[in-house]
């Protein structure tokens, strides 16, 4: 029986996935028009973009030119500098070392970068900079764009000399969020000092290679001739080519060059971290570590009236994870993203993990604001396709307690002997009162005709609907953390009142 239930659930999932795929495909036709219009509005010389769904790059295209003088078209195979989109690769390398027991995130960073010892903080009671501070832009360094962009190619020796002269702090570590390229350059030094390899070699071997990213580079001179997108500024009425920075000590914060096709493999790996499951690990780092990267560790902005690209105005909460930005938007959807900007380039990627969709876009215009068009495309896609988020699976214990609770609802005199309620329950709820309330509700609504499936909030809390003769009731309950879990909280209400 269990085998057939599992097969049925799989068919249902596949059916739903195919239905959503069918809903997504018509919208894809409008993506090209949106990007074309945006490229014209922002005077972008070239753009490459790709749409991800269910772990696949389902649509990609190029607009304009990757090299103006040579008239080379931009394409998903063009190699663009992605600037700060590199940061999450550095963060992923740090977590891989953490998972291997080679460092701890709350250790002082000075343990691995000796130049950080004896730095003068803003007060004597300041904590030391930790690795976690560096990952989350919480080290107290001043925001360093665009100065940091011009440090990309400095040598390890020059960076060491800079640190030895002393760092100037805008805040003490751990106090607030402030975006710092220096922080990620230091993470690159930590990777080097622990592994004995350059951070470039370590990330290439431990992340790019396992993901199959064979057209991704640190040094632009190694990119095959004709594949490299050159960077431009729009000055007066023309595009002016910008000099490319060489690879160096600061590349850990923004030095990568890659293609849409290659970066899509990285995005697919992030999407594949969800949902939590038992199957074997397949990536460069554990799925749980990827989810940890995506967690909102450092809140940086809350806006009650943020204006979205679709014209809607609503709440937005922004935070920073490990090399990644986290957003909760007006529709209470969680998205993970990061932008990149350097002289000559602008880029962005964003995923909605609960919907298994994402988008990537690169341009070869200085600080091209690609985040806006990416959000507009994804928001429009979700609205037009009416996609629903990934459902939380119902735990066997929630389903069991639901069945047992339903049998009690009109017989509360049997509640104490049922063995399904926690020790607090009858101190907070009283069987006589529960029976009285239940009798009144069922007298009004009539007998139960159907018990709907549980709608879980998590593995130990959820709600379900009772379809009665003259209306519907909603029942919600929460289980305890003990083994086996027991019902500690219970509510029942008329659904029409909840909607009013």
N, C-alpha and C positions, 0 to 999 in steps of 0.2 A: 504493500500500500504506500509506504514512504517513497519508494522508487517512482510510483506513478504521480504522486503529489509533486515531487521534485521536477519530473518531466513537464508536468502541467505548468508549474511556476516558470520554468525556463521558456516554454512556448509563449507564455504571457509576456515575459520580459522581451523576447525577440519580437513579438508582435508590436509591442509598444515602441520599441526602438525603431522598427521599420516604419511605423506610423509617423513617428517624429521625423525620421529621415525624409519621408515623403513631404512633410510639412516644411522642412528646411529648404529642400531643393528649389522650389519656385522663387524663394527670396534671393538665392545666390545670383540670379540673373540681374538683380538690382545692385549688387555689391560693386560691380564694375562701374556702373553709372555714378554711384556715390563717390568712389575713389577718383574717377575722372574729373568730376566737378570739383572735388577738394583740391586735386593737384593744380587745377587751373586757378582756383581762388588763392591758393597759397604760393603760386608760382614755383612749384616744385619741378626741378629739371627731370628727375626720375623717381619712380616709386615701384616697389615690389611688395606684394602682400599675399597673405594666405589665410584661409578660413579652416579651422579645425573642428571636427565633429566626431564623437565616439572614437577618439584616439587617432583619427586619420586626417590627413591634409586633403580635404574634399574639393578645394578650389584655390587656385593660385594664378597670379598674373603679374605682368609688369606694364608700366605706363611710362612713356617718355624715354629719356636717354640716361645710361649709366656713365657714358663719356660723350660730352657734347661735341668736341672737336672731331673725334673719330666717328661720331654718329652711331655709337654702339647702343642698341636698345637695352633698357632695363628689363630684367626678367627674374623669375624665381631662382635662377641659377647664378645671378649676378652676386658678387661678393661685396657686401656693404660693411662699413665699420658700424658696430652697434653700440659703441660707447658704454654707458652705465648699465645696459642690459647684461654686461659682463659680470656684474657684481654677484648675481646669484650663483654663478659658476664657482666663484671664489668661496662663497658661503658654503656651497655644497662640498667643496674640497675640505673645508674646515670640519664639517660634520662627519665626513668620512674618516678623518683622523680622530675625531672624538669617538666615533663608533668603534674604532680599532684600539681605543684606550691610550692613544698617544697624546691627548690633551684633555683638559676639562674646560668647559665654557666659562666657568666662574673663577678660573685661575687668573692671577695678574698677568697681563700681556707681557710685562717686563721679564717674565720667566723665560720667554722665547725671543724677545727683542731687547737685549741688554741696554740699548740706547734709551729705553723708556724709564730706566731706573733713575731716581733722584730728580724727576721732572718737578718743576715748581707749580703746584696747583694754586687755585685762587684762595684757598684757606687751608690751614694746617689740619683741619678735621676732614678733609676730602678723602673719599675712598680712592684706591688705585684703579686705574683703567683695567677692566677685564676683557677677555675675548668677546664675551657677550655684549659688552658696551660697544665694541667695534662693529659687531655684526648688525646692531640695531640703531646705529647713529646716535648712541648715547654716551660717547666718550668725553663730551665737553669741548670738542674741537669746533672752531667757527665754520659756518657754511663756506665752502671754498670753490664755488663756481663763480666766474670762469677761470680763476687762477689755477685750480687743480687740473683743468683740461690741458693746460700748457706744460704740465709736469710729466705728461705721459711717458716720454722717452728718456727721462733722467736715469742715470746709472745707479746701481746699488750703492756705490761709494758716495755719490752725491746725496742720495737719500739719507744715508747714515750720517753724513756730515750735518745735514739739515736738522736731524733729530738731536744730535749732540749739542747743537747750539741752543736747544730748548724750544719746547712747543708753547705757543701762546694759546690760552684757553678762554673761551667765551663763557663757559659754565664749568662747574665741577662735574666729574663723571657721575653718571647715574641720575642726574637731575632732570633732564629734559631731552627732547629730540632735536637734533640739528644735523642736517645732511652733511656728510663729510667724505670726500674722496680720499683724504689722508688716512682715514680709518681703514678703508679697504686696501690701500697700499700697504699698511701695516699687516693686515691679514695675509697679504702675499708674502711678506717677509717671514711671518710665522710658518707658513707652509714650507718655505725654503729652508728655514733653520731646523725644522723638525725632520724633514725628509732627506735633506742633503741634495735635493734637486731644485731647480728653479720652479716657481709656481707654474710657469708656462708648461714645462715638461710634465709636471705632476697632473695638472688639469687635462692636458692632452691625452696622457696615458690612462688616467683613472676615470675620466668622465667622457671626453669626446669619443675616444676609441670604442668603449663599450656601447655607446649609443649609435655608433656608425656615422659620426660627424666627420666625414673625410674631406670636406671642402670648407673647413674652418681653420683660421690662422690667427697668429699673434702679430706677425710682421708683414706689412703690406707688400714688401718686395718679394715675398715668397708666393704671392697670389699669381696664378697663370695669366700671362699676357692676354688682355682683352676681357678677362672675367671681372677685374676690379672696377668697382664704382668709384669714380673720382668725386670729390666733394666741392660744393660751390656755395657762394653767397650771392644774394640778389642785391646788386649795388646800382643805384639809379635806375636804369632800364635794361640791365643785362646781368647774366650770370658770370661771376668771376671765380675761376678755379682757386681753391685753397690748398696750401701746402699740407701734405700728410705727415703726421707725427710718426716717428719710429717707435718700436716696441721698447719698453724699459721698466723700471721699478714700479711705476704707477699704473702699468697696464692691468694690474689686478682689479683696478676700479673701473676700467673702461677701454681696454685695448683690443677686444676681440673683433675679428672680421669674419662674417659668415653669410650664408645664403638662406633664403626662405626655406628651401628644401631641407637643409641641414638643421636649422633652428626648430623646424617643425618636429623633429625627432626628440628634441629636448622638451618641447611643450607637451608632446604626447606622453613623455615620462612623468611630467607633473600631473597631468590629468589621470594617469594610470594609478596614482597614489590613492585614489578614491574608487570605490568605498573600501573601508577596512575589511580584510578577508584573510583566509587561511592559506591561500595558494603560495607556492614557493616564490621567493624574491628573485627578480630578474634584472634589476638595475644596478647602476654604479653605487648607489646607497640604498638603505632600507626605505620602504614606503613610509614607515612611521617618521623617518627623518625628513623626508620630503614634506610631509604634513606639518612637521615641526617648523620647517622653513616658512611655511605659509601661514603660521599662527601670528596674530597681531600682538607682538611683544611690546611695542612702544607706540602709544597713541600720539599722533601728531596734529590732528585737526578734527574738529566737529563743527559742521555748519548746518544750521537749521533750514536755511533757504538757499541751498546750492542749486544753480541753474544747470540742467543737463542738456546735452546736445539735441535731444528731441523736443526741447522747449519746456519740459516739465520742471517744476521747482519743488524741492523736497530735501529732507534730511540726508546728510552724508557723514559717515564716520570714516576717517582714514588713519591707518596705523602702518608701522613698518615691522616686517618679520625679520628673517635673515636674508638680506640681499633682495627682498621682495616687498612690494607694497600690498597692503590689504585694505579693501574697501567694503563697507556695508552701505548700500545705496537706498534710495527712496522707496524701493519696492522690497526692502529687507533681503536683497540678494547679496551674497558674498562673492567678490571677485578678487583675483590675484593678478598683479601686473608689475611692470617696470618700464620706464621710459629710458631713452638714451639720447644724449646730445653732446656733440663735439663740433668744433669748427668744420663745416662741410657736411655734417650728418645729423639726422634726427630719426628716432625709431621708438617703437612701443610694442609690447605684447600684453595681452590681457586674456585671462581665462575665467569662466564661471564654472568651478568644479562641480557644483550640484547639478548643472545642466550638461556637463561634458562637452562644452563648446569653448572655442577660443579664437583669437585672431592675432596675426603678426603683421607689422608693416614697417618698412624701411624707406628712407628717402635720403638723397644726397644733397640736401640743402641744410645750411647751418641751423642747428637747433629746431629743425622742422617739428611742429607740434602734432605728432602722429597719435597721441593719446585721445584727442577729441574725436577724430574720425573713427578710431577703433571702438570707442564707447558707443558712438552713434550707430555703427553697423551692428554691434552685438545687441544693443538695446532694441533696435528696430527688428532684428531677427527674432528675438524672444517674443516681442509683441505680435509680430505678424504670424508666427508659427504657433503661438499659444502653447509653447512648450511648458511642460511641468517639470519641477526639479526631481532629482533622483529620490525615490522613496526610501525611507528608513525601513529595514526589514523588521518584522514583528518577532520578538523573541518568543521562544516556546513558553517561558514563564509568564510573560504578559498574556499570552493566549490562554494559558491554563487558568490564571487568576481571573481573567474575564469570564470564562465559563462558570467558574465557581461563584463569582460574585453575582452573576445573573440569577443563579438559583436561589440566592439569599434575598434579592431585592424586595420580594413580597412576603418574606418569612424571616424577619429580623430576630425573631425569638430563637432561631437556630444559629445565629451569628457566632455566639461565644463558643459553641461546641464544634464549629466548622473547622477551626484550626488554621484559617487563612488570614487572620488579622493579627497585627503586631501588638505588642504589650501596651503601647500608648493608645491604641485605637479606642478602647472603651473608657479611657480617661478623657478623651477629647470628643467622642461621639457617644450617644446614649441610645441603646436599642429601642427603648420605648418611643423616644422622639423620632428616631429614624423610621420606625414603623408608622408613626402618625403621618410623617411627611410623605412616605411612600404611598400610603393608602390614599391620601389626598391627590397626589399626582396621577396615580393610575385610575382613580375615580373620574378625574377630569379627562385623561388621555385615552382611557380604555386599555384593553389587554395588549400585550406585546405580540406583534405580527411577525417581526423579523429583527434579528440581532446582527448589526453590520460588523464588518471586519474592524479590528483594532486599528487606530491611527496613532502610531507610536511617536512620542517626542524624543525618546531615547529607549534604551533597553529595559528600563525599569519605570517608565512613566508614559501614560498615553490616555486616549479617550476613545469612545465608540458611541454609535448612535443606536437607539432603540426605536424602531418604527412601530408605532402603536396605532390603534384604530382611529384616533382623532388627532393625531399629531406625532411629533417626534421628541424624544428625550435624549439628552447628552449625558453620558456617564464618564467621569474621569477619575483616575486613581493613581497613586504613587506607591511603589514598593520600597521596602527597606534594603539596606546593603548587606544584611545578614544572609546566611545560607541555611535553609532556602528563604528567598525573599518573601516578606509578608506585606499585606496592605496596611499602610500607615496613614494614608489620607484618601478621602473619598468625597466626591461631589456629584450631584444629579440635578439637572435643571431642564426646563422646557426650552427647546432650541429657538423657538420664535422669540422668546424674551432676550436671548443672547444676541439675536440679529437686530433687535430694535435699537 
